[in-house]
Amino acid sequence: MFNCEQVLAELASYLDDEVVAEIRQELEHHLAECKTCSVIYDSTRKTIRVVTDSGSFEIPEEVSARMTKRIMAKVRETSPPESKP
Ligand SMILES: [Zn+2]
């Protein structure tokens, strides 16, 4: 099962629809159960859609990757480390 960092690492590709079905399943499973990641996913998706509405149809991969990196840094700051079973 993915932890938050793994989910966020794949989030840009997931939004670009570039992940294999297996990873997609893991991501969706995690997003359904993790409030932090689902909020991040939601706002990231909204951000991309806003850019799309304003006339840019394609988001350069670099941008989403950079955005994900920033979000990941934020998550590391705000959320306590996951406790391992
Ligand atoms: Zn999470």
PDB file of the backbone (N, CA, C, O) and the ligand in Angstrom, with CONECT records:
HET     ZN  A 101       1
ATOM      1  N   MET A   1       0.837  -1.205   0.000  1.00  0.00           N
ATOM      2  CA  MET A   1       0.000   0.000   0.000  1.00  0.00           C
ATOM      3  C   MET A   1       0.878   1.264   0.000  1.00  0.00           C
ATOM      4  O   MET A   1       1.906   1.317   0.675  1.00  0.00           O
ATOM      5  N   PHE A   2       0.460   2.259  -0.756  1.00  0.00           N
ATOM      6  CA  PHE A   2       1.232   3.496  -0.872  1.00  0.00           C
ATOM      7  C   PHE A   2       1.135   4.320   0.400  1.00  0.00           C
ATOM      8  O   PHE A   2       0.094   4.340   1.057  1.00  0.00           O
ATOM      9  N   ASN A   3       2.220   4.998   0.746  1.00  0.00           N
ATOM     10  CA  ASN A   3       2.113   6.022   1.772  1.00  0.00           C
ATOM     11  C   ASN A   3       1.972   7.385   1.086  1.00  0.00           C
ATOM     12  O   ASN A   3       1.988   7.475  -0.142  1.00  0.00           O
ATOM     13  N   CYS A   4       1.836   8.440   1.891  1.00  0.00           N
ATOM     14  CA  CYS A   4       1.538   9.768   1.339  1.00  0.00           C
ATOM     15  C   CYS A   4       2.609  10.214   0.349  1.00  0.00           C
ATOM     16  O   CYS A   4       2.294  10.769  -0.703  1.00  0.00           O
ATOM     17  N   GLU A   5       3.867   9.972   0.684  1.00  0.00           N
ATOM     18  CA  GLU A   5       4.935  10.441  -0.202  1.00  0.00           C
ATOM     19  C   GLU A   5       4.889   9.746  -1.550  1.00  0.00           C
ATOM     20  O   GLU A   5       5.100  10.376  -2.586  1.00  0.00           O
ATOM     21  N   GLN A   6       4.616   8.465  -1.539  1.00  0.00           N
ATOM     22  CA  GLN A   6       4.523   7.726  -2.801  1.00  0.00           C
ATOM     23  C   GLN A   6       3.364   8.244  -3.642  1.00  0.00           C
ATOM     24  O   GLN A   6       3.474   8.394  -4.859  1.00  0.00           O
ATOM     25  N   VAL A   7       2.246   8.514  -2.962  1.00  0.00           N
ATOM     26  CA  VAL A   7       1.080   9.027  -3.677  1.00  0.00           C
ATOM     27  C   VAL A   7       1.404  10.365  -4.324  1.00  0.00           C
ATOM     28  O   VAL A   7       1.089  10.592  -5.492  1.00  0.00           O
ATOM     29  N   LEU A   8       2.032  11.243  -3.563  1.00  0.00           N
ATOM     30  CA  LEU A   8       2.327  12.573  -4.083  1.00  0.00           C
ATOM     31  C   LEU A   8       3.382  12.522  -5.177  1.00  0.00           C
ATOM     32  O   LEU A   8       3.388  13.349  -6.089  1.00  0.00           O
ATOM     33  N   ALA A   9       4.272  11.547  -5.079  1.00  0.00           N
ATOM     34  CA  ALA A   9       5.300  11.400  -6.114  1.00  0.00           C
ATOM     35  C   ALA A   9       4.667  11.006  -7.446  1.00  0.00           C
ATOM     36  O   ALA A   9       5.172  11.368  -8.508  1.00  0.00           O
ATOM     37  N   GLU A  10       3.563  10.266  -7.388  1.00  0.00           N
ATOM     38  CA  GLU A  10       2.911   9.796  -8.615  1.00  0.00           C
ATOM     39  C   GLU A  10       1.757  10.690  -9.043  1.00  0.00           C
ATOM     40  O   GLU A  10       1.159  10.486 -10.099  1.00  0.00           O
ATOM     41  N   LEU A  11       1.447  11.688  -8.206  1.00  0.00           N
ATOM     42  CA  LEU A  11       0.227  12.459  -8.428  1.00  0.00           C
ATOM     43  C   LEU A  11       0.231  13.186  -9.788  1.00  0.00           C
ATOM     44  O   LEU A  11      -0.779  13.207 -10.492  1.00  0.00           O
ATOM     45  N   ALA A  12       1.362  13.768 -10.136  1.00  0.00           N
ATOM     46  CA  ALA A  12       1.439  14.506 -11.398  1.00  0.00           C
ATOM     47  C   ALA A  12       1.166  13.571 -12.577  1.00  0.00           C
ATOM     48  O   ALA A  12       0.431  13.916 -13.503  1.00  0.00           O
ATOM     49  N   SER A  13       1.771  12.382 -12.525  1.00  0.00           N
ATOM     50  CA  SER A  13       1.564  11.417 -13.606  1.00  0.00           C
ATOM     51  C   SER A  13       0.119  10.933 -13.617  1.00  0.00           C
ATOM     52  O   SER A  13      -0.476  10.722 -14.673  1.00  0.00           O
ATOM     53  N   TYR A  14      -0.432  10.764 -12.415  1.00  0.00           N
ATOM     54  CA  TYR A  14      -1.826  10.327 -12.312  1.00  0.00           C
ATOM     55  C   TYR A  14      -2.753  11.354 -12.958  1.00  0.00           C
ATOM     56  O   TYR A  14      -3.672  11.003 -13.698  1.00  0.00           O
ATOM     57  N   LEU A  15      -2.494  12.632 -12.665  1.00  0.00           N
ATOM     58  CA  LEU A  15      -3.309  13.699 -13.240  1.00  0.00           C
ATOM     59  C   LEU A  15      -3.117  13.774 -14.759  1.00  0.00           C
ATOM     60  O   LEU A  15      -4.031  14.159 -15.489  1.00  0.00           O
ATOM     61  N   ASP A  16      -1.948  13.412 -15.213  1.00  0.00           N
ATOM     62  CA  ASP A  16      -1.679  13.397 -16.650  1.00  0.00           C
ATOM     63  C   ASP A  16      -2.149  12.099 -17.299  1.00  0.00           C
ATOM     64  O   ASP A  16      -2.008  11.907 -18.506  1.00  0.00           O
ATOM     65  N   ASP A  17      -2.710  11.210 -16.476  1.00  0.00           N
ATOM     66  CA  ASP A  17      -3.214   9.930 -16.966  1.00  0.00           C
ATOM     67  C   ASP A  17      -2.081   9.072 -17.535  1.00  0.00           C
ATOM     68  O   ASP A  17      -2.224   8.429 -18.575  1.00  0.00           O
ATOM     69  N   GLU A  18      -0.965   9.084 -16.830  1.00  0.00           N
ATOM     70  CA  GLU A  18       0.210   8.370 -17.333  1.00  0.00           C
ATOM     71  C   GLU A  18       0.665   7.251 -16.398  1.00  0.00           C
ATOM     72  O   GLU A  18       1.798   6.779 -16.497  1.00  0.00           O
ATOM     73  N   VAL A  19      -0.203   6.832 -15.505  1.00  0.00           N
ATOM     74  CA  VAL A  19       0.191   5.747 -14.616  1.00  0.00           C
ATOM     75  C   VAL A  19      -0.459   4.436 -15.053  1.00  0.00           C
ATOM     76  O   VAL A  19      -1.534   4.433 -15.653  1.00  0.00           O
ATOM     77  N   VAL A  20       0.203   3.334 -14.748  1.00  0.00           N
ATOM     78  CA  VAL A  20      -0.371   2.033 -15.083  1.00  0.00           C
ATOM     79  C   VAL A  20      -1.534   1.740 -14.144  1.00  0.00           C
ATOM     80  O   VAL A  20      -1.646   2.346 -13.079  1.00  0.00           O
ATOM     81  N   ALA A  21      -2.380   0.830 -14.533  1.00  0.00           N
ATOM     82  CA  ALA A  21      -3.605   0.544 -13.794  1.00  0.00           C
ATOM     83  C   ALA A  21      -3.331   0.176 -12.330  1.00  0.00           C
ATOM     84  O   ALA A  21      -4.092   0.534 -11.430  1.00  0.00           O
ATOM     85  N   GLU A  22      -2.244  -0.534 -12.120  1.00  0.00           N
ATOM     86  CA  GLU A  22      -1.894  -0.970 -10.771  1.00  0.00           C
ATOM     87  C   GLU A  22      -1.657   0.214  -9.838  1.00  0.00           C
ATOM     88  O   GLU A  22      -2.163   0.259  -8.717  1.00  0.00           O
ATOM     89  N   ILE A  23      -0.869   1.173 -10.337  1.00  0.00           N
ATOM     90  CA  ILE A  23      -0.556   2.360  -9.547  1.00  0.00           C
ATOM     91  C   ILE A  23      -1.802   3.213  -9.365  1.00  0.00           C
ATOM     92  O   ILE A  23      -2.056   3.750  -8.287  1.00  0.00           O
ATOM     93  N   ARG A  24      -2.567   3.326 -10.433  1.00  0.00           N
ATOM     94  CA  ARG A  24      -3.820   4.086 -10.362  1.00  0.00           C
ATOM     95  C   ARG A  24      -4.704   3.544  -9.233  1.00  0.00           C
ATOM     96  O   ARG A  24      -5.296   4.304  -8.467  1.00  0.00           O
ATOM     97  N   GLN A  25      -4.776   2.232  -9.154  1.00  0.00           N
ATOM     98  CA  GLN A  25      -5.602   1.587  -8.138  1.00  0.00           C
ATOM     99  C   GLN A  25      -5.092   1.922  -6.735  1.00  0.00           C
ATOM    100  O   GLN A  25      -5.868   2.246  -5.836  1.00  0.00           O
ATOM    101  N   GLU A  26      -3.772   1.835  -6.569  1.00  0.00           N
ATOM    102  CA  GLU A  26      -3.164   2.157  -5.279  1.00  0.00           C
ATOM    103  C   GLU A  26      -3.456   3.609  -4.898  1.00  0.00           C
ATOM    104  O   GLU A  26      -3.806   3.914  -3.758  1.00  0.00           O
ATOM    105  N   LEU A  27      -3.305   4.484  -5.872  1.00  0.00           N
ATOM    106  CA  LEU A  27      -3.521   5.902  -5.632  1.00  0.00           C
ATOM    107  C   LEU A  27      -4.966   6.163  -5.221  1.00  0.00           C
ATOM    108  O   LEU A  27      -5.232   6.868  -4.248  1.00  0.00           O
ATOM    109  N   GLU A  28      -5.884   5.588  -5.972  1.00  0.00           N
ATOM    110  CA  GLU A  28      -7.288   5.850  -5.699  1.00  0.00           C
ATOM    111  C   GLU A  28      -7.692   5.282  -4.339  1.00  0.00           C
ATOM    112  O   GLU A  28      -8.504   5.861  -3.618  1.00  0.00           O
ATOM    113  N   HIS A  29      -7.109   4.151  -4.018  1.00  0.00           N
ATOM    114  CA  HIS A  29      -7.367   3.547  -2.711  1.00  0.00           C
ATOM    115  C   HIS A  29      -6.878   4.464  -1.598  1.00  0.00           C
ATOM    116  O   HIS A  29      -7.580   4.689  -0.613  1.00  0.00           O
ATOM    117  N   HIS A  30      -5.679   4.986  -1.762  1.00  0.00           N
ATOM    118  CA  HIS A  30      -5.106   5.873  -0.749  1.00  0.00           C
ATOM    119  C   HIS A  30      -5.895   7.177  -0.665  1.00  0.00           C
ATOM    120  O   HIS A  30      -6.194   7.658   0.428  1.00  0.00           O
ATOM    121  N   LEU A  31      -6.230   7.745  -1.820  1.00  0.00           N
ATOM    122  CA  LEU A  31      -6.962   9.012  -1.849  1.00  0.00           C
ATOM    123  C   LEU A  31      -8.319   8.884  -1.178  1.00  0.00           C
ATOM    124  O   LEU A  31      -8.820   9.834  -0.577  1.00  0.00           O
ATOM    125  N   ALA A  32      -8.905   7.706  -1.288  1.00  0.00           N
ATOM    126  CA  ALA A  32     -10.210   7.482  -0.673  1.00  0.00           C
ATOM    127  C   ALA A  32     -10.109   7.456   0.855  1.00  0.00           C
ATOM    128  O   ALA A  32     -11.080   7.745   1.555  1.00  0.00           O
ATOM    129  N   GLU A  33      -8.930   7.107   1.359  1.00  0.00           N
ATOM    130  CA  GLU A  33      -8.800   6.942   2.803  1.00  0.00           C
ATOM    131  C   GLU A  33      -7.982   8.037   3.484  1.00  0.00           C
ATOM    132  O   GLU A  33      -8.057   8.204   4.701  1.00  0.00           O
ATOM    133  N   CYS A  34      -7.210   8.773   2.710  1.00  0.00           N
ATOM    134  CA  CYS A  34      -6.342   9.781   3.291  1.00  0.00           C
ATOM    135  C   CYS A  34      -6.868  11.172   2.969  1.00  0.00           C
ATOM    136  O   CYS A  34      -6.914  11.581   1.809  1.00  0.00           O
ATOM    137  N   LYS A  35      -7.263  11.890   4.013  1.00  0.00           N
ATOM    138  CA  LYS A  35      -7.843  13.205   3.809  1.00  0.00           C
ATOM    139  C   LYS A  35      -6.804  14.181   3.268  1.00  0.00           C
ATOM    140  O   LYS A  35      -7.094  14.976   2.374  1.00  0.00           O
ATOM    141  N   THR A  36      -5.601  14.113   3.812  1.00  0.00           N
ATOM    142  CA  THR A  36      -4.541  15.029   3.379  1.00  0.00           C
ATOM    143  C   THR A  36      -4.324  14.918   1.876  1.00  0.00           C
ATOM    144  O   THR A  36      -4.336  15.920   1.161  1.00  0.00           O
ATOM    145  N   CYS A  37      -4.127  13.700   1.410  1.00  0.00           N
ATOM    146  CA  CYS A  37      -3.832  13.506  -0.006  1.00  0.00           C
ATOM    147  C   CYS A  37      -5.021  13.829  -0.893  1.00  0.00           C
ATOM    148  O   CYS A  37      -4.845  14.337  -2.001  1.00  0.00           O
ATOM    149  N   SER A  38      -6.222  13.546  -0.429  1.00  0.00           N
ATOM    150  CA  SER A  38      -7.381  13.823  -1.270  1.00  0.00           C
ATOM    151  C   SER A  38      -7.580  15.333  -1.413  1.00  0.00           C
ATOM    152  O   SER A  38      -8.007  15.815  -2.463  1.00  0.00           O
ATOM    153  N   VAL A  39      -7.264  16.076  -0.341  1.00  0.00           N
ATOM    154  CA  VAL A  39      -7.348  17.544  -0.428  1.00  0.00           C
ATOM    155  C   VAL A  39      -6.304  18.065  -1.400  1.00  0.00           C
ATOM    156  O   VAL A  39      -6.587  18.936  -2.222  1.00  0.00           O
ATOM    157  N   ILE A  40      -5.092  17.524  -1.299  1.00  0.00           N
ATOM    158  CA  ILE A  40      -4.007  17.941  -2.203  1.00  0.00           C
ATOM    159  C   ILE A  40      -4.360  17.586  -3.639  1.00  0.00           C
ATOM    160  O   ILE A  40      -4.185  18.392  -4.553  1.00  0.00           O
ATOM    161  N   TYR A  41      -4.856  16.378  -3.824  1.00  0.00           N
ATOM    162  CA  TYR A  41      -5.256  15.931  -5.159  1.00  0.00           C
ATOM    163  C   TYR A  41      -6.321  16.855  -5.729  1.00  0.00           C
ATOM    164  O   TYR A  41      -6.259  17.258  -6.890  1.00  0.00           O
ATOM    165  N   ASP A  42      -7.290  17.178  -4.900  1.00  0.00           N
ATOM    166  CA  ASP A  42      -8.395  18.018  -5.331  1.00  0.00           C
ATOM    167  C   ASP A  42      -7.925  19.407  -5.736  1.00  0.00           C
ATOM    168  O   ASP A  42      -8.319  19.926  -6.780  1.00  0.00           O
ATOM    169  N   SER A  43      -7.081  20.004  -4.904  1.00  0.00           N
ATOM    170  CA  SER A  43      -6.649  21.366  -5.220  1.00  0.00           C
ATOM    171  C   SER A  43      -5.677  21.380  -6.385  1.00  0.00           C
ATOM    172  O   SER A  43      -5.655  22.330  -7.167  1.00  0.00           O
ATOM    173  N   THR A  44      -4.874  20.333  -6.504  1.00  0.00           N
ATOM    174  CA  THR A  44      -3.960  20.248  -7.645  1.00  0.00           C
ATOM    175  C   THR A  44      -4.754  20.133  -8.936  1.00  0.00           C
ATOM    176  O   THR A  44      -4.441  20.779  -9.936  1.00  0.00           O
ATOM    177  N   ARG A  45      -5.780  19.303  -8.898  1.00  0.00           N
ATOM    178  CA  ARG A  45      -6.618  19.115 -10.077  1.00  0.00           C
ATOM    179  C   ARG A  45      -7.304  20.431 -10.446  1.00  0.00           C
ATOM    180  O   ARG A  45      -7.394  20.786 -11.622  1.00  0.00           O
ATOM    181  N   LYS A  46      -7.789  21.157  -9.420  1.00  0.00           N
ATOM    182  CA  LYS A  46      -8.455  22.434  -9.659  1.00  0.00           C
ATOM    183  C   LYS A  46      -7.496  23.434 -10.281  1.00  0.00           C
ATOM    184  O   LYS A  46      -7.851  24.174 -11.198  1.00  0.00           O
ATOM    185  N   THR A  47      -6.272  23.441  -9.763  1.00  0.00           N
ATOM    186  CA  THR A  47      -5.269  24.367 -10.290  1.00  0.00           C
ATOM    187  C   THR A  47      -5.048  24.109 -11.768  1.00  0.00           C
ATOM    188  O   THR A  47      -5.002  25.038 -12.574  1.00  0.00           O
ATOM    189  N   ILE A  48      -4.912  22.839 -12.115  1.00  0.00           N
ATOM    190  CA  ILE A  48      -4.687  22.489 -13.506  1.00  0.00           C
ATOM    191  C   ILE A  48      -5.891  22.885 -14.364  1.00  0.00           C
ATOM    192  O   ILE A  48      -5.734  23.350 -15.493  1.00  0.00           O
ATOM    193  N   ARG A  49      -7.089  22.696 -13.817  1.00  0.00           N
ATOM    194  CA  ARG A  49      -8.278  23.023 -14.581  1.00  0.00           C
ATOM    195  C   ARG A  49      -8.383  24.532 -14.805  1.00  0.00           C
ATOM    196  O   ARG A  49      -8.798  24.975 -15.876  1.00  0.00           O
ATOM    197  N   VAL A  50      -8.004  25.326 -13.791  1.00  0.00           N
ATOM    198  CA  VAL A  50      -8.042  26.783 -13.940  1.00  0.00           C
ATOM    199  C   VAL A  50      -7.132  27.213 -15.073  1.00  0.00           C
ATOM    200  O   VAL A  50      -7.503  28.056 -15.890  1.00  0.00           O
ATOM    201  N   VAL A  51      -5.968  26.649 -15.122  1.00  0.00           N
ATOM    202  CA  VAL A  51      -5.030  26.970 -16.192  1.00  0.00           C
ATOM    203  C   VAL A  51      -5.633  26.577 -17.533  1.00  0.00           C
ATOM    204  O   VAL A  51      -5.506  27.303 -18.519  1.00  0.00           O
ATOM    205  N   THR A  52      -6.283  25.432 -17.561  1.00  0.00           N
ATOM    206  CA  THR A  52      -6.910  24.958 -18.793  1.00  0.00           C
ATOM    207  C   THR A  52      -8.011  25.913 -19.255  1.00  0.00           C
ATOM    208  O   THR A  52      -8.123  26.216 -20.443  1.00  0.00           O
ATOM    209  N   ASP A  53      -8.828  26.385 -18.294  1.00  0.00           N
ATOM    210  CA  ASP A  53      -9.918  27.281 -18.635  1.00  0.00           C
ATOM    211  C   ASP A  53      -9.425  28.611 -19.186  1.00  0.00           C
ATOM    212  O   ASP A  53     -10.092  29.247 -20.002  1.00  0.00           O
ATOM    213  N   SER A  54      -8.262  29.016 -18.734  1.00  0.00           N
ATOM    214  CA  SER A  54      -7.750  30.323 -19.152  1.00  0.00           C
ATOM    215  C   SER A  54      -7.099  30.253 -20.533  1.00  0.00           C
ATOM    216  O   SER A  54      -6.620  31.264 -21.046  1.00  0.00           O
ATOM    217  N   GLY A  55      -7.081  29.077 -21.129  1.00  0.00           N
ATOM    218  CA  GLY A  55      -6.633  29.001 -22.504  1.00  0.00           C
ATOM    219  C   GLY A  55      -5.424  28.137 -22.769  1.00  0.00           C
ATOM    220  O   GLY A  55      -5.133  27.822 -23.923  1.00  0.00           O
ATOM    221  N   SER A  56      -4.702  27.740 -21.712  1.00  0.00           N
ATOM    222  CA  SER A  56      -3.593  26.825 -21.942  1.00  0.00           C
ATOM    223  C   SER A  56      -4.135  25.414 -21.886  1.00  0.00           C
ATOM    224  O   SER A  56      -4.666  24.994 -20.857  1.00  0.00           O
ATOM    225  N   PHE A  57      -4.013  24.689 -22.955  1.00  0.00           N
ATOM    226  CA  PHE A  57      -4.635  23.379 -23.001  1.00  0.00           C
ATOM    227  C   PHE A  57      -3.735  22.285 -22.461  1.00  0.00           C
ATOM    228  O   PHE A  57      -4.206  21.254 -21.982  1.00  0.00           O
ATOM    229  N   GLU A  58      -2.433  22.521 -22.544  1.00  0.00           N
ATOM    230  CA  GLU A  58      -1.507  21.524 -22.046  1.00  0.00           C
ATOM    231  C   GLU A  58      -0.648  22.097 -20.943  1.00  0.00           C
ATOM    232  O   GLU A  58      -0.138  23.213 -21.043  1.00  0.00           O
ATOM    233  N   ILE A  59      -0.499  21.329 -19.907  1.00  0.00           N
ATOM    234  CA  ILE A  59       0.365  21.737 -18.816  1.00  0.00           C
ATOM    235  C   ILE A  59       1.705  21.038 -19.010  1.00  0.00           C
ATOM    236  O   ILE A  59       1.764  19.809 -19.045  1.00  0.00           O
ATOM    237  N   PRO A  60       2.773  21.808 -19.134  1.00  0.00           N
ATOM    238  CA  PRO A  60       4.079  21.174 -19.290  1.00  0.00           C
ATOM    239  C   PRO A  60       4.370  20.266 -18.111  1.00  0.00           C
ATOM    240  O   PRO A  60       4.092  20.617 -16.965  1.00  0.00           O
ATOM    241  N   GLU A  61       4.924  19.110 -18.390  1.00  0.00           N
ATOM    242  CA  GLU A  61       5.224  18.135 -17.363  1.00  0.00           C
ATOM    243  C   GLU A  61       6.049  18.754 -16.241  1.00  0.00           C
ATOM    244  O   GLU A  61       5.860  18.464 -15.060  1.00  0.00           O
ATOM    245  N   GLU A  62       6.960  19.608 -16.655  1.00  0.00           N
ATOM    246  CA  GLU A  62       7.863  20.250 -15.711  1.00  0.00           C
ATOM    247  C   GLU A  62       7.080  21.012 -14.652  1.00  0.00           C
ATOM    248  O   GLU A  62       7.437  21.008 -13.474  1.00  0.00           O
ATOM    249  N   VAL A  63       6.014  21.661 -15.086  1.00  0.00           N
ATOM    250  CA  VAL A  63       5.241  22.470 -14.158  1.00  0.00           C
ATOM    251  C   VAL A  63       4.558  21.601 -13.113  1.00  0.00           C
ATOM    252  O   VAL A  63       4.629  21.893 -11.919  1.00  0.00           O
ATOM    253  N   SER A  64       3.906  20.551 -13.547  1.00  0.00           N
ATOM    254  CA  SER A  64       3.219  19.711 -12.575  1.00  0.00           C
ATOM    255  C   SER A  64       4.206  19.009 -11.657  1.00  0.00           C
ATOM    256  O   SER A  64       3.925  18.799 -10.477  1.00  0.00           O
ATOM    257  N   ALA A  65       5.362  18.648 -12.198  1.00  0.00           N
ATOM    258  CA  ALA A  65       6.372  18.009 -11.363  1.00  0.00           C
ATOM    259  C   ALA A  65       6.877  18.976 -10.305  1.00  0.00           C
ATOM    260  O   ALA A  65       7.073  18.608  -9.147  1.00  0.00           O
ATOM    261  N   ARG A  66       7.083  20.218 -10.724  1.00  0.00           N
ATOM    262  CA  ARG A  66       7.557  21.220  -9.781  1.00  0.00           C
ATOM    263  C   ARG A  66       6.507  21.490  -8.716  1.00  0.00           C
ATOM    264  O   ARG A  66       6.817  21.645  -7.535  1.00  0.00           O
ATOM    265  N   MET A  67       5.266  21.541  -9.159  1.00  0.00           N
ATOM    266  CA  MET A  67       4.162  21.781  -8.251  1.00  0.00           C
ATOM    267  C   MET A  67       4.072  20.657  -7.225  1.00  0.00           C
ATOM    268  O   MET A  67       3.872  20.896  -6.034  1.00  0.00           O
ATOM    269  N   THR A  68       4.223  19.437  -7.708  1.00  0.00           N
ATOM    270  CA  THR A  68       4.161  18.292  -6.810  1.00  0.00           C
ATOM    271  C   THR A  68       5.279  18.348  -5.778  1.00  0.00           C
ATOM    272  O   THR A  68       5.077  18.033  -4.606  1.00  0.00           O
ATOM    273  N   LYS A  69       6.452  18.751  -6.229  1.00  0.00           N
ATOM    274  CA  LYS A  69       7.585  18.864  -5.313  1.00  0.00           C
ATOM    275  C   LYS A  69       7.289  19.859  -4.204  1.00  0.00           C
ATOM    276  O   LYS A  69       7.579  19.611  -3.034  1.00  0.00           O
ATOM    277  N   ARG A  70       6.712  20.977  -4.586  1.00  0.00           N
ATOM    278  CA  ARG A  70       6.381  22.004  -3.597  1.00  0.00           C
ATOM    279  C   ARG A  70       5.357  21.481  -2.611  1.00  0.00           C
ATOM    280  O   ARG A  70       5.470  21.691  -1.404  1.00  0.00           O
ATOM    281  N   ILE A  71       4.355  20.797  -3.142  1.00  0.00           N
ATOM    282  CA  ILE A  71       3.304  20.260  -2.291  1.00  0.00           C
ATOM    283  C   ILE A  71       3.889  19.235  -1.328  1.00  0.00           C
ATOM    284  O   ILE A  71       3.545  19.202  -0.146  1.00  0.00           O
ATOM    285  N   MET A  72       4.782  18.397  -1.859  1.00  0.00           N
ATOM    286  CA  MET A  72       5.409  17.379  -1.006  1.00  0.00           C
ATOM    287  C   MET A  72       6.187  18.003   0.137  1.00  0.00           C
ATOM    288  O   MET A  72       6.148  17.512   1.265  1.00  0.00           O
ATOM    289  N   ALA A  73       6.891  19.079  -0.155  1.00  0.00           N
ATOM    290  CA  ALA A  73       7.648  19.780   0.878  1.00  0.00           C
ATOM    291  C   ALA A  73       6.703  20.302   1.944  1.00  0.00           C
ATOM    292  O   ALA A  73       6.990  20.239   3.140  1.00  0.00           O
ATOM    293  N   LYS A  74       5.575  20.818   1.489  1.00  0.00           N
ATOM    294  CA  LYS A  74       4.570  21.347   2.400  1.00  0.00           C
ATOM    295  C   LYS A  74       4.016  20.219   3.289  1.00  0.00           C
ATOM    296  O   LYS A  74       3.840  20.390   4.495  1.00  0.00           O
ATOM    297  N   VAL A  75       3.754  19.096   2.678  1.00  0.00           N
ATOM    298  CA  VAL A  75       3.188  17.982   3.427  1.00  0.00           C
ATOM    299  C   VAL A  75       4.177  17.487   4.481  1.00  0.00           C
ATOM    300  O   VAL A  75       3.793  17.166   5.605  1.00  0.00           O
ATOM    301  N   ARG A  76       5.454  17.430   4.103  1.00  0.00           N
ATOM    302  CA  ARG A  76       6.473  16.990   5.045  1.00  0.00           C
ATOM    303  C   ARG A  76       6.531  17.918   6.251  1.00  0.00           C
ATOM    304  O   ARG A  76       6.764  17.481   7.378  1.00  0.00           O
ATOM    305  N   GLU A  77       6.314  19.212   5.995  1.00  0.00           N
ATOM    306  CA  GLU A  77       6.329  20.191   7.080  1.00  0.00           C
ATOM    307  C   GLU A  77       5.142  20.008   8.003  1.00  0.00           C
ATOM    308  O   GLU A  77       5.285  20.042   9.225  1.00  0.00           O
ATOM    309  N   THR A  78       3.974  19.815   7.421  1.00  0.00           N
ATOM    310  CA  THR A  78       2.743  19.913   8.200  1.00  0.00           C
ATOM    311  C   THR A  78       2.299  18.603   8.831  1.00  0.00           C
ATOM    312  O   THR A  78       1.734  18.612   9.924  1.00  0.00           O
ATOM    313  N   SER A  79       2.541  17.478   8.167  1.00  0.00           N
ATOM    314  CA  SER A  79       2.029  16.230   8.725  1.00  0.00           C
ATOM    315  C   SER A  79       3.125  15.428   9.427  1.00  0.00           C
ATOM    316  O   SER A  79       4.258  15.375   8.950  1.00  0.00           O
ATOM    317  N   PRO A  80       2.796  14.816  10.541  1.00  0.00           N
ATOM    318  CA  PRO A  80       3.762  13.998  11.251  1.00  0.00           C
ATOM    319  C   PRO A  80       4.134  12.772  10.429  1.00  0.00           C
ATOM    320  O   PRO A  80       3.331  12.319   9.614  1.00  0.00           O
ATOM    321  N   PRO A  81       5.313  12.233  10.619  1.00  0.00           N
ATOM    322  CA  PRO A  81       5.709  11.041   9.867  1.00  0.00           C
ATOM    323  C   PRO A  81       4.735   9.895  10.112  1.00  0.00           C
ATOM    324  O   PRO A  81       4.233   9.699  11.219  1.00  0.00           O
ATOM    325  N   GLU A  82       4.488   9.149   9.044  1.00  0.00           N
ATOM    326  CA  GLU A  82       3.562   8.010   9.152  1.00  0.00           C
ATOM    327  C   GLU A  82       4.122   6.966  10.101  1.00  0.00           C
ATOM    328  O   GLU A  82       5.299   6.610  10.040  1.00  0.00           O
ATOM    329  N   SER A  83       3.267   6.489  10.966  1.00  0.00           N
ATOM    330  CA  SER A  83       3.712   5.428  11.855  1.00  0.00           C
ATOM    331  C   SER A  83       3.609   4.094  11.148  1.00  0.00           C
ATOM    332  O   SER A  83       2.575   3.751  10.573  1.00  0.00           O
ATOM    333  N   LYS A  84       4.684   3.358  11.199  1.00  0.00           N
ATOM    334  CA  LYS A  84       4.692   2.072  10.502  1.00  0.00           C
ATOM    335  C   LYS A  84       4.188   0.959  11.427  1.00  0.00           C
ATOM    336  O   LYS A  84       4.474   0.954  12.624  1.00  0.00           O
ATOM    337  N   PRO A  85       3.449   0.038  10.863  1.00  0.00           N
ATOM    338  CA  PRO A  85       2.917  -1.054  11.681  1.00  0.00           C
ATOM    339  C   PRO A  85       4.010  -1.963  12.230  1.00  0.00           C
ATOM    340  O   PRO A  85       3.715  -2.927  12.937  1.00  0.00           O
TER     341      PRO A  85
HETATM  342 ZN    ZN A 101      -1.949  10.314   2.172  1.00  0.00          ZN2+
END
